[in-house]
Amino acid sequence: MDSLSGSVIAVCSGDAHLFSKESREEIELIKNFGINGDAHAGMYVKHRSRVKKNPKQLNLRQVHLLAIELLFEMKQYGYELHPGDLGENITTSGIDLINLPLDSQIKIGDEVILEVKGLRDPCKQIEDFKSGLLKKMITKDQEGNLIRKTGIMTTVLEGGFVKPSDKVEVVLP
């Protein structure tokens, strides 16, 4: 999974602050805003815990991407997971998302450009969703560094529509 190109497997969104998102035929991404109709869209932060701290901080978590390869990995531990189950908006294939540098650009289809703003922090909601799953989402490398596997958070630089089978290309900073 060293590739800098891949494809979209699924797109998901939800208009309520629920953990999982529903699969869609396509989603519309809006520049500097996020996904049209999604509970986490907006110029300012929408995650409830972050809103409590400072509701005027910029939303750097507009679109959540997760690799389908992670769902396959979890299956070997007995967890049957589907796109959207972990709250991601775009499920990709063929790209090592969690090792992309900050500010990498992700081009999807002919129009959409996302910018990597950080890793998604694995949280208690993952454990509440499936007991024992949180421990599988956090590991350590050979040097003892923490590896968070739960995908990446991005902002929308250029909007447009995204659907399954769209091509994905990464441009490193």
C-alpha positions as CSV (number, residue, x, y, z in Angstrom):
1,M,0.0,0.0,0.0
2,D,2.8,2.4,-0.9
3,S,1.0,3.8,-3.9
4,L,0.2,7.4,-4.4
5,S,-2.8,6.5,-6.5
6,G,-5.9,4.4,-5.8
7,S,-9.7,4.6,-6.0
8,V,-12.8,5.4,-4.0
9,I,-14.6,2.3,-2.7
10,A,-17.5,4.0,-0.9
11,V,-18.8,7.4,0.1
12,C,-20.8,8.1,3.2
13,S,-22.5,10.9,5.1
14,G,-24.9,11.6,7.8
15,D,-27.0,14.6,8.9
16,A,-26.9,13.7,12.6
17,H,-24.1,13.4,15.1
18,L,-24.0,9.6,15.1
19,F,-20.9,7.4,15.1
20,S,-21.5,5.6,11.8
21,K,-22.4,7.2,8.4
22,E,-24.7,5.9,5.7
23,S,-23.5,4.8,2.3
24,R,-24.4,7.1,-0.6
25,E,-24.3,6.9,-4.4
26,E,-22.4,10.2,-4.3
27,I,-21.5,13.1,-2.0
28,E,-21.0,16.7,-2.8
29,L,-18.0,18.4,-1.3
30,I,-18.0,22.2,-0.8
31,K,-14.8,24.2,-0.7
32,N,-13.8,25.2,2.9
33,F,-17.0,23.6,4.2
34,G,-17.0,19.8,3.9
35,I,-19.8,17.5,2.7
36,N,-23.2,19.0,1.8
37,G,-25.7,17.8,4.4
38,D,-23.2,16.1,6.7
39,A,-23.3,16.9,10.4
40,H,-19.5,17.6,10.5
41,A,-19.6,20.1,7.6
42,G,-18.9,23.8,8.3
43,M,-16.2,26.4,8.4
44,Y,-15.9,26.1,12.2
45,V,-15.4,22.9,14.2
46,K,-18.5,20.6,14.5
47,H,-17.2,17.8,16.8
48,R,-19.1,18.4,20.0
49,S,-16.1,18.0,22.4
50,R,-14.1,20.6,20.3
51,V,-17.1,23.0,20.1
52,K,-17.2,23.1,23.9
53,K,-13.5,24.1,24.1
54,N,-13.7,26.8,21.3
55,P,-16.6,27.0,18.8
56,K,-14.7,29.5,16.6
57,Q,-11.8,27.2,15.8
58,L,-11.5,26.4,12.1
59,N,-12.8,23.0,11.1
60,L,-9.8,20.9,10.1
61,R,-11.9,17.8,10.2
62,Q,-14.3,18.4,7.3
63,V,-13.8,15.0,5.5
64,H,-12.7,11.8,7.1
65,L,-10.9,9.2,4.9
66,L,-10.3,5.6,5.8
67,A,-8.6,2.8,3.8
68,I,-10.6,-0.3,3.0
69,E,-7.5,-2.3,3.8
70,L,-8.0,-1.4,7.5
71,L,-11.5,-3.0,7.4
72,F,-10.0,-6.1,5.8
73,E,-7.3,-6.2,8.5
74,M,-10.0,-6.0,11.2
75,K,-11.9,-8.9,9.7
76,Q,-9.0,-11.2,10.5
77,Y,-9.6,-10.3,14.2
78,G,-13.3,-11.2,13.9
79,Y,-14.7,-7.6,13.3
80,E,-17.1,-7.4,10.4
81,L,-16.9,-3.7,9.4
82,H,-18.4,-2.0,6.4
83,P,-17.7,1.4,4.8
84,G,-19.1,4.2,7.0
85,D,-19.2,2.1,10.2
86,L,-16.3,4.0,11.7
87,G,-17.7,7.4,10.7
88,E,-15.6,7.9,7.6
89,N,-16.9,9.8,4.6
90,I,-14.7,8.3,1.9
91,T,-13.3,4.8,1.9
92,T,-10.3,4.4,-0.4
93,S,-8.3,1.5,-1.7
94,G,-4.6,1.4,-2.6
95,I,-3.3,4.4,-0.7
96,D,-1.4,4.4,2.6
97,L,-3.5,7.2,4.1
98,I,-2.1,7.2,7.6
99,N,1.5,7.8,6.5
100,L,0.7,10.8,4.2
101,P,2.5,13.9,5.4
102,L,0.5,16.9,6.6
103,D,-0.7,19.2,3.8
104,S,-0.5,16.4,1.2
105,Q,-3.2,17.0,-1.4
106,I,-5.6,14.3,-2.4
107,K,-7.2,14.7,-5.8
108,I,-10.4,12.8,-6.4
109,G,-12.0,12.5,-9.8
110,D,-11.6,15.6,-12.1
111,E,-12.5,18.3,-9.5
112,V,-12.1,17.6,-5.8
113,I,-8.9,18.4,-4.0
114,L,-8.6,17.6,-0.2
115,E,-5.7,18.6,2.1
116,V,-4.5,16.3,4.8
117,K,-4.7,18.0,8.2
118,G,-4.0,15.1,10.5
119,L,-4.8,11.6,11.7
120,R,-8.2,10.8,13.2
121,D,-7.8,10.2,16.9
122,P,-9.1,6.8,17.9
123,C,-11.7,7.4,20.6
124,K,-14.0,5.7,23.1
125,Q,-16.8,5.6,20.6
126,I,-14.9,2.9,18.6
127,E,-14.9,0.8,21.8
128,D,-18.6,1.5,22.3
129,F,-19.3,0.5,18.7
130,K,-17.5,-2.9,19.0
131,S,-15.9,-4.2,22.2
132,G,-12.2,-4.7,21.9
133,L,-11.9,-2.8,18.5
134,L,-10.2,0.3,20.0
135,K,-7.2,-1.8,21.0
136,K,-6.8,-3.0,17.4
137,M,-6.9,0.6,16.1
138,I,-3.9,1.7,18.1
139,T,-0.6,-0.2,17.8
140,K,3.1,0.6,18.1
141,D,5.9,0.3,15.6
142,Q,9.3,-1.4,16.2
143,E,10.6,1.8,17.9
144,G,7.6,2.0,20.2
145,N,6.0,4.9,18.4
146,L,2.2,5.0,18.5
147,I,0.4,4.1,15.3
148,R,-3.2,5.4,15.0
149,K,-4.9,3.5,12.2
150,T,-8.3,5.2,12.1
151,G,-7.7,7.3,8.9
152,I,-7.1,10.9,8.2
153,M,-8.9,14.2,8.5
154,T,-8.9,16.6,5.6
155,T,-10.3,20.0,4.5
156,V,-11.8,20.7,1.1
157,L,-9.6,22.9,-1.2
158,E,-11.8,22.4,-4.3
159,G,-15.3,21.0,-4.2
160,G,-17.3,18.7,-6.5
161,F,-18.9,15.3,-6.5
162,V,-17.3,12.1,-5.3
163,K,-18.6,8.6,-6.0
164,P,-17.4,5.0,-5.8
165,S,-14.8,4.1,-8.5
166,D,-13.5,7.7,-8.8
167,K,-9.7,7.7,-9.2
168,V,-7.6,9.1,-6.3
169,E,-4.2,10.7,-6.6
170,V,-1.9,12.1,-3.9
171,V,0.4,15.0,-4.4
172,L,3.0,15.3,-1.6
173,P,3.8,18.7,-0.2
